[in-house]
């Protein structure tokens, strides 16, 4: 009987941790939804991701920084 109780407490702890992670993910997704409702954010995101530019704007891609050991 006591082993069952201990197992249930462990399961409860695991589920609470999972719930906390899901709440954090929900918060991040809510933030993303708000950002995606902003036309300026969308325009900047698309320019960065797909290398689009405004008139008289140049895109210069720099090499990724390599981590030195």
C-alpha positions as CSV (number, residue, x, y, z in Angstrom):
1,X,0.0,0.0,0.0
2,X,2.7,2.5,0.9
3,X,4.6,1.7,-2.3
4,X,1.5,2.7,-4.3
5,X,1.3,6.0,-2.4
6,X,5.0,6.7,-3.1
7,X,4.4,5.9,-6.8
8,X,1.4,8.2,-6.9
9,X,3.5,11.0,-5.4
10,X,6.2,10.4,-8.0
11,X,3.6,10.4,-10.7
12,X,2.1,13.6,-9.3
13,X,5.5,15.3,-9.3
14,X,6.2,14.2,-12.9
15,X,2.8,15.5,-14.0
16,X,3.2,18.8,-12.2
17,X,6.6,19.2,-14.0
18,X,5.0,18.4,-17.3
19,X,2.2,20.9,-16.5
20,X,4.8,23.6,-15.8
21,X,6.6,22.9,-19.0
22,X,3.3,23.1,-21.0
23,X,2.4,26.4,-19.3
24,X,5.7,27.8,-20.3
25,X,5.2,26.6,-23.9
26,X,1.7,28.1,-23.9
27,X,3.1,31.5,-22.8
28,X,5.8,31.4,-25.6
29,X,3.1,30.5,-28.1
30,X,0.8,33.3,-26.9
31,X,3.7,35.7,-27.3
32,X,4.3,34.4,-30.8
33,X,0.7,34.9,-31.7
34,X,0.8,38.5,-30.5
35,X,4.0,39.1,-32.5
36,X,2.5,37.6,-35.7
37,X,-0.4,40.1,-35.5
38,X,2.0,42.9,-35.9
39,X,2.6,43.6,-39.7
40,X,6.0,45.3,-38.9
41,X,7.2,42.2,-37.1
42,X,6.1,39.9,-39.9
43,X,7.8,42.1,-42.5
44,X,11.1,42.1,-40.5
45,X,10.9,38.4,-39.9
46,X,10.4,37.6,-43.6
47,X,13.2,39.9,-44.6
48,X,15.5,38.2,-42.2
49,X,14.5,34.7,-43.0
50,X,14.1,34.9,-46.8
51,X,16.6,37.7,-47.4
52,X,14.1,40.2,-48.8
53,X,15.0,43.8,-48.7
54,X,13.4,47.2,-48.8
55,X,14.1,49.7,-51.5
56,X,17.7,51.0,-51.2
57,X,18.5,48.3,-48.6
58,X,21.3,45.8,-49.0
59,X,21.6,42.4,-47.5
60,X,25.0,41.2,-46.4
61,X,25.2,37.7,-45.0
62,X,28.1,37.1,-42.7
63,X,29.4,33.7,-42.0
64,X,28.3,32.0,-38.8
65,X,30.7,32.4,-36.0
66,X,32.5,29.2,-35.3
67,X,33.1,28.3,-31.7
68,X,36.7,27.9,-30.9
69,X,37.7,25.1,-28.5
